[in-house]
Every structure is written in structure tokens, then in C-alpha cells.
């Protein structure tokens, strides 16, 4: 289980990684006349960095979801902590009986 605040810290670290990956000094290293499989190296770097950030966001989100599910699962074993939710209201909606 994640400790409290870990998701926020990971998100902040991921944001800082994104700033670093797309900072002009690092981008200038890849801004050269070199091609990989016909694709400019800078474009390949941008799409690889973008893809890496998306994958890492997914990992962070999945870990946070798993952590919340574990906490909710233990709460369900201990018993309900709040009143059950009310059934959705159909007031103001057409019923189709008409």
C-alpha cells in the first residue's frame, strides 16, 4: 500500500522529469541533421519522451487506483462508514409511458 502523499510526490517528480526532457538545452542536443529510419532524431526524441511520460502517468494512476481499492476493501470488511447512496431520481425525466 502507498503511504499518504506518495501519488502527489510521484506526480511532481513526473512533472519535473517532463520539464527536464523538454527543456531547450536538452532538446538542442537532439537538434542535429541525423535520421533514424528516415525520421529526424529530434522528432524521435520528442515522441519517445512524450510516450515515456504517458506510460509513467499510467503507472502512477494504476498504483493510486490499486491503493484506493485496497483501502476501500479493508473499509468494507470493517463495515460501512457512511449511509448507503440513495437511488437515482427520475423526477423531471420522461418515462416513455406516454
C-alpha positions in Angstrom: 0.0 0.0 0.0 1.2 3.5 -0.8 2.0 5.9 2.0 -0.1 9.0 2.1 1.1 11.7 -0.3 3.2 9.3 -2.4 1.0 9.8 -5.5 1.4 13.6 -5.3 5.2 13.2 -4.9 5.4 10.9 -7.9 3.2 13.3 -9.9 5.5 16.2 -9.0 8.6 14.1 -9.9 7.0 13.2 -13.3 6.2 16.9 -13.9 9.9 17.8 -13.2 11.0 15.0 -15.5 8.8 16.4 -18.3 10.4 19.8 -17.7 13.8 18.4 -17.9 13.1 16.2 -21.0 11.6 19.1 -23.0 14.0 21.9 -21.8 15.8 23.7 -24.6 19.3 22.7 -23.5 18.4 19.0 -23.7 16.4 19.5 -26.9 19.4 21.2 -28.6 21.4 18.0 -28.1 19.0 16.2 -30.4 18.6 19.0 -32.9 21.1 17.7 -35.4 21.0 16.6 -39.0 20.7 12.9 -38.1 18.0 10.5 -39.2 16.9 7.2 -37.7 14.9 5.1 -40.1 14.2 8.3 -42.1 12.9 10.1 -39.0 14.8 13.2 -37.7 16.4 12.4 -34.4 14.7 15.4 -32.7 11.2 14.1 -33.7 12.1 10.6 -32.5 13.3 12.0 -29.2 10.2 14.2 -28.7 7.8 11.3 -29.4 9.8 8.8 -27.3 9.8 11.3 -24.3 6.1 12.0 -24.8 5.4 8.3 -24.8 7.5 7.7 -21.8 5.6 10.4 -19.8 2.3 8.9 -20.8 3.3 5.4 -19.7 4.6 6.7 -16.4 1.4 8.6 -15.8 -0.5 5.4 -16.4 1.7 3.6 -13.9 1.2 6.3 -11.3 -2.6 6.3 -11.9 -2.8 2.5 -11.7 -0.8 2.4 -8.4 -3.0 5.1 -6.9 -6.2 3.2 -8.0 -4.8 0.0 -6.5 -4.0 1.8 -3.3 -7.5 3.3 -3.1 -9.1 -0.1 -3.9 -7.1 -1.7 -1.1 -8.2 1.0 1.4 -11.8 0.7 0.4 -11.6 -3.1 0.6 -10.4 -3.0 4.2 -13.1 -0.5 5.0 -15.8 -2.8 3.6 -14.5 -5.6 5.8 -14.7 -3.3 8.9 -18.2 -2.3 8.0 -19.9 0.6 6.3 -18.7 4.0 7.3 -21.5 6.1 5.6 -25.1 5.8 4.8 -26.0 3.9 1.6 -26.4 6.0 -1.5 -30.0 6.9 -2.5 -31.5 5.5 -5.7 -31.2 7.9 -8.7 -34.2 10.1 -9.1 -36.3 10.1 -12.2 -38.0 13.3 -11.4 -38.2 15.6 -14.5 -37.2 12.8 -16.9 -39.6 11.3 -19.4 -40.5 7.7 -18.5 -41.6 6.7 -22.0 -45.0 5.6 -20.9 -46.5 8.3 -22.8 
